[in-house]
């Protein structure tokens, strides 16, 4: 390799190291782009329905969003926060109740198998470190409870979170006001011979994100409504908080539905164990309805993301970008899928002919 080649390689490595050091800012920028795409989709819908100019459609869209946020802030958030605080207070009690049930089941199994209370299952009790007869507990119980509260305290730095939110909203509004201008600026980083093709790829990424956001919004509303009906039918308390959590956590595939099931099961367990089992079964049914009926019906442009790839993307982006990477894993995977399909596969591999490189 010549000196120029080594210099170019060093420049690429330096650029990659710089991008790695700025990964938190980049994921915030991507969040702003996703929010801007949602606003652009809304503005485009208003513009088509009313036949007005884009500035008027943008103003009407922002006014509608502001009114909706105002209604949510006054009518939904206060009762949700009150019920969510009560829900968090019930989690340790529910965990203790669950461990007591496990304890009783082990006692019954030991008595049936070995004819005494402790029997041969004492090793299992010691392994799990379940609560003893005097009510003391430790080991796994303390780890579960402490881990839950640590998990709930991830967003403890409210100041930093507020600044990041303001940054995302501000950048999203700027992009929404002039999406074409920002897209053309981004295209300047692409070599001139490939800019037309890169513009097509970016537009396809935007269409895929719009399809994903529309499908997620409708499916989340359906999941939240079905969860509320199920909890009302079973007589489980804190219906509003659990229904809103089910809708919000539905945005996160695989992990979100599992988390949304734990909260209502904890509340139902305090009333009766059969209610907790019923909540689990009915939530599984709801998630299957969402996966196989609602989402395919509302997605006019199928994203065709395989479950294994989705789970891999969640793990990878969570390791790279933290909790925000978990939330944005699916839109990132959508964009990566479009780029890999159009650029690497279609533009490179499909047209690659090794015989052309031979003398």
C-alpha positions in Angstrom: 0.0 0.0 0.0 1.2 3.5 -0.8 1.4 6.4 1.7 -1.8 7.8 0.3 -3.7 4.5 0.9 -2.4 4.4 4.5 -3.4 8.0 5.0 -6.9 7.2 3.7 -7.2 4.2 6.0 -6.1 6.3 9.0 -8.7 8.9 8.1 -11.4 6.2 8.0 -10.4 4.8 11.3 -10.3 8.3 12.8 -13.8 9.0 11.4 -15.1 5.7 12.9 -13.6 6.6 16.3 -15.2 10.0 16.2 -18.6 8.6 15.3 -18.3 6.1 18.2 -17.5 8.9 20.6 -20.6 10.8 19.4 -22.9 7.8 19.4 -25.2 9.3 22.1 -25.6 12.5 20.1 -26.2 10.5 16.9 -29.0 8.4 18.5 -30.7 11.6 19.7 -30.4 13.0 16.2 -32.0 9.8 14.8 -34.8 10.2 17.4 -35.3 13.7 16.1 -35.5 12.4 12.5 -38.1 9.7 13.5 -40.2 12.4 15.2 -39.8 14.7 12.2 -40.9 11.8 9.9 -44.1 11.4 12.0 -44.8 15.2 11.8 -44.1 15.2 8.1 -46.5 12.4 7.5 -49.2 14.3 9.5 -48.5 17.5 7.6 -48.6 15.7 4.2 -52.0 14.1 5.2 -53.4 17.5 6.2 -52.1 19.0 3.0 -53.7 16.4 0.8 -57.0 16.4 2.6 -57.5 20.2 2.8 -55.6 21.0 -0.5 -53.7 23.9 1.3 -50.1 25.0 1.1 -47.5 23.4 3.3 -47.0 26.3 5.7 -50.7 26.3 6.5 -50.8 22.5 6.8 -47.7 22.7 9.1 -49.4 25.3 11.4 -52.7 23.3 11.5 -50.8 20.1 12.3 -48.7 21.7 15.1 -51.9 23.2 16.5 -53.7 19.9 16.5 -50.7 18.2 18.2 -50.6 20.9 20.8 -54.3 20.5 21.5 -53.9 16.8 21.8 -51.0 17.1 24.2 -52.9 19.6 26.2 -55.9 17.2 26.6 -53.5 14.3 27.5 -51.7 16.5 30.0 -54.9 17.5 31.8 -57.1 14.5 31.4 -54.9 11.4 31.2 -51.5 12.1 32.8 -52.7 13.1 36.4 -54.8 9.9 37.0 -52.1 7.8 35.2 -49.3 9.1 37.5 -51.4 8.5 40.6 -52.3 5.0 39.6 -48.7 4.3 38.4 -47.3 5.5 41.8 -49.7 3.1 43.5 -48.7 0.4 41.2 -45.1 0.8 42.1 -45.9 0.6 45.8 -47.7 -2.7 45.2 -44.8 -4.4 43.3 -42.8 -5.5 46.5 -46.0 -6.9 48.1 -46.9 -8.7 44.9 -43.4 -10.2 44.7 -43.6 -11.3 48.4 -47.0 -12.9 47.6 -45.6 -14.8 44.6 -42.7 -16.1 46.6 -45.0 -17.3 49.4 -47.1 -19.2 46.8 -43.9 -20.8 45.5 -42.9 -21.6 49.0 -46.3 -23.3 49.7 -46.0 -25.2 46.4 -42.6 -26.5 47.4 -43.8 -27.5 50.8 -46.7 -29.4 49.3 -44.5 -31.1 46.7 -42.0 -32.1 49.4 -44.7 -33.5 51.6 -46.1 -35.6 48.7 -42.7 -36.9 47.6 -40.8 -37.4 50.8 -43.4 -37.4 53.5 -42.0 -34.5 55.5 -42.0 -30.8 55.2 -38.4 -30.1 54.2 -37.6 -33.4 52.4 -35.3 -33.5 49.4 -36.5 -30.2 48.0 -34.6 -28.2 50.7 -31.8 -27.7 48.2 -34.2 -26.0 45.9 -35.4 -23.7 48.7 -31.8 -22.8 49.5 -30.9 -22.3 45.8 -33.8 -19.8 45.4 -33.3 -18.4 49.0 -37.0 -18.2 49.4 -38.6 -16.5 52.4 -38.5 -18.7 55.5 -41.3 -19.4 57.9 -40.4 -16.4 60.1 -40.8 -14.1 57.1 -37.2 -13.3 56.6 -36.0 -13.2 53.0 -32.9 -12.7 51.0 -31.0 -13.7 48.0 -33.2 -13.8 44.9 -36.0 -11.9 46.6 -33.8 -9.0 47.5 -32.1 -9.1 44.1 -35.5 -9.0 42.3 -36.9 -6.1 44.4 -33.6 -4.1 44.3 -33.2 -4.7 40.6 -36.7 -3.6 39.9 -36.3 -0.3 41.7 -32.9 0.2 40.0 -34.6 -0.4 36.7 -37.3 2.1 37.5 -34.7 4.6 38.5 -32.9 4.6 35.1 -34.4 8.0 34.2 -33.5 9.6 37.5 -31.5 12.5 36.0 -34.5 14.6 35.0 -32.4 17.6 34.0 -30.4 15.7 31.4 -33.6 13.9 30.1 -35.4 17.3 29.8 -32.5 18.8 27.8 -32.3 15.8 25.5 -36.1 15.9 25.0 -35.9 19.6 24.1 -33.1 19.0 21.7 -35.0 16.2 19.9 -38.2 18.3 19.7 -36.3 21.4 18.4 -34.4 19.5 15.7 -37.5 17.6 14.7 -39.5 20.9 14.2 -36.6 22.4 12.2 -36.5 19.3 9.9 -40.3 19.3 9.6 -40.3 23.0 8.5 -37.8 22.3 5.7 -37.4 18.6 5.1 -36.2 18.9 1.5 -33.5 21.3 2.4 -32.1 19.1 5.1 -32.3 16.1 2.9 -30.2 17.8 0.2 -27.7 18.9 2.8 -27.3 15.3 3.9 -26.9 14.2 0.2 -23.9 16.5 -0.1 -21.9 14.0 1.9 -22.5 11.4 -0.9 -20.3 11.3 -4.0 -21.9 13.2 -6.9 -22.4 10.1 -9.1 -24.5 8.4 -6.5 -26.6 11.3 -5.2 -29.7 10.5 -7.3 -29.7 6.9 -6.1 -29.0 8.0 -2.5 -32.1 10.3 -2.7 -34.2 7.4 -3.8 -32.9 5.3 -0.9 -33.6 8.1 1.6 -37.2 8.4 0.3 -37.7 4.7 0.7 -36.4 4.9 4.3 -38.9 7.7 4.9 -41.8 5.6 3.4 -40.8 2.6 5.5 -40.7 4.7 8.7 -44.1 6.3 7.9 -45.6 2.8 7.4 -44.0 1.6 10.7 -45.2 4.6 12.7 -48.8 4.4 11.3 -49.0 0.7 12.1 -47.5 1.1 15.6 -49.9 3.9 16.5 -53.0 2.0 15.5 -51.8 -1.3 17.0 -50.9 0.4 20.3 -54.3 2.0 20.5 -55.9 -1.4 19.9 -53.7 -3.1 22.4 -54.4 -0.5 25.1 -58.2 -0.7 24.5 -58.2 -4.5 24.6 -56.1 -4.5 27.8 -58.6 -2.1 29.4 -61.5 -4.2 28.5 -59.8 -7.4 29.8 -58.9 -5.8 33.1 -62.3 -4.3 33.6 -63.9 -7.7 32.9 -61.6 -9.4 35.5 -62.2 -6.6 38.0 -58.5 -5.8 38.3 -57.6 -2.4 39.8 -55.6 0.4 38.3 -57.1 -0.2 34.8 -56.1 3.2 33.3 -52.4 2.9 34.3 -52.1 -0.7 33.1 -53.9 0.0 29.8 -51.7 3.0 29.0 -48.6 1.0 29.9 -49.8 -1.8 27.5 -50.2 0.7 24.7 -46.9 2.5 25.3 -44.8 -0.6 25.8 -46.3 -2.2 22.6 -43.9 0.1 20.7 -41.0 -2.0 21.9 -41.3 -5.5 20.3 -40.6 -8.6 22.3 -39.5 -6.8 25.5 -42.4 -4.3 25.8 -45.3 -6.8 25.8 -43.6 -8.9 28.5 -43.0 -5.9 30.7 -46.6 -4.7 30.2 -47.9 -8.1 31.5 -45.9 -8.0 34.7 -47.7 -4.9 36.1 -51.3 -6.0 35.9 -50.3 -9.5 37.0 -48.8 -8.0 40.1 -52.0 -6.1 40.9 -54.2 -9.2 40.2 -52.0 -11.4 42.3 -52.9 -9.3 45.4 -56.6 -10.1 44.8 -56.5 -13.7 43.8 -53.9 -16.0 42.1 -56.4 -17.1 39.5 -56.8 -13.5 38.3 -53.0 -13.3 37.7 -53.1 -16.4 35.6 -56.2 -15.1 33.7 -54.4 -11.8 33.0 -51.4 -13.7 31.7 -53.5 -15.9 29.4 -55.6 -13.0 28.1 -52.6 -10.8 27.5 -50.9 -13.5 25.5 -54.1 -13.7 23.4 -54.1 -9.9 23.0 -50.5 -10.0 21.8 -51.2 -12.8 19.3 -54.2 -10.8 18.0 -51.9 -7.8 17.6 -49.1 -9.8 15.9 -51.2 -11.8 13.5 -54.3 -9.7 12.9 -54.0 -6.0 13.8 -50.5 -5.3 12.5 -50.8 -7.1 9.2 -54.1 -5.4 8.6 -52.9 -1.8 9.2 -49.5 -2.2 7.5 -50.2 -1.4 3.9 -46.4 -1.7 3.2 -45.1 -4.8 4.9 -41.7 -4.3 6.5 -41.1 -8.1 6.6 -38.7 -7.9 9.5 -38.0 -11.5 10.8 -38.5 -11.9 14.6 -34.9 -13.1 15.0 -33.5 -10.1 13.3 -35.7 -7.8 15.4 -34.5 -9.4 18.6 -30.9 -9.2 17.4 -31.3 -5.5 16.5 -32.8 -4.8 20.0 -29.8 -6.5 21.7 -27.2 -4.8 19.4 -28.7 -1.3 19.6 -29.3 -1.5 23.4 -25.6 -2.4 23.9 -24.4 0.4 21.6 -26.8 3.2 22.6 -28.4 2.2 25.9 -32.1 2.3 26.8 -32.9 4.8 24.0 -31.4 2.3 21.6 -33.9 -0.3 22.8 -36.8 2.1 22.1 -35.4 3.1 18.7 -34.3 -0.4 17.7 -37.1 -1.2 15.4 -37.0 2.1 13.4 -33.2 1.7 13.2 -33.7 -1.8 11.9 -36.2 -0.6 9.3 -33.7 1.9 8.0 -30.8 -0.5 8.0 -32.9 -3.1 6.2 -33.7 -0.6 3.4 -30.1 0.5 3.1 -28.7 -3.1 3.0 -31.3 -4.1 0.5 -31.0 -1.2 -1.8 -27.3 -0.2 -1.5 -25.4 -3.4 -0.6 -27.5 -6.0 -2.3 -29.1 -4.2 -5.2 -26.4 -1.7 -6.2 -23.3 -3.7 -5.3 -23.8 -7.5 -5.0 -26.4 -7.8 -7.8 -24.1 -6.0 -10.3 -20.8 -7.4 -9.1 -19.1 -9.4 -11.8 -15.7 -10.9 -10.7 -14.7 -11.6 -14.3 -14.5 -7.9 -15.0 -11.6 -7.6 -12.4 -9.6 -10.4 -14.1 -6.9 -9.4 -16.7 
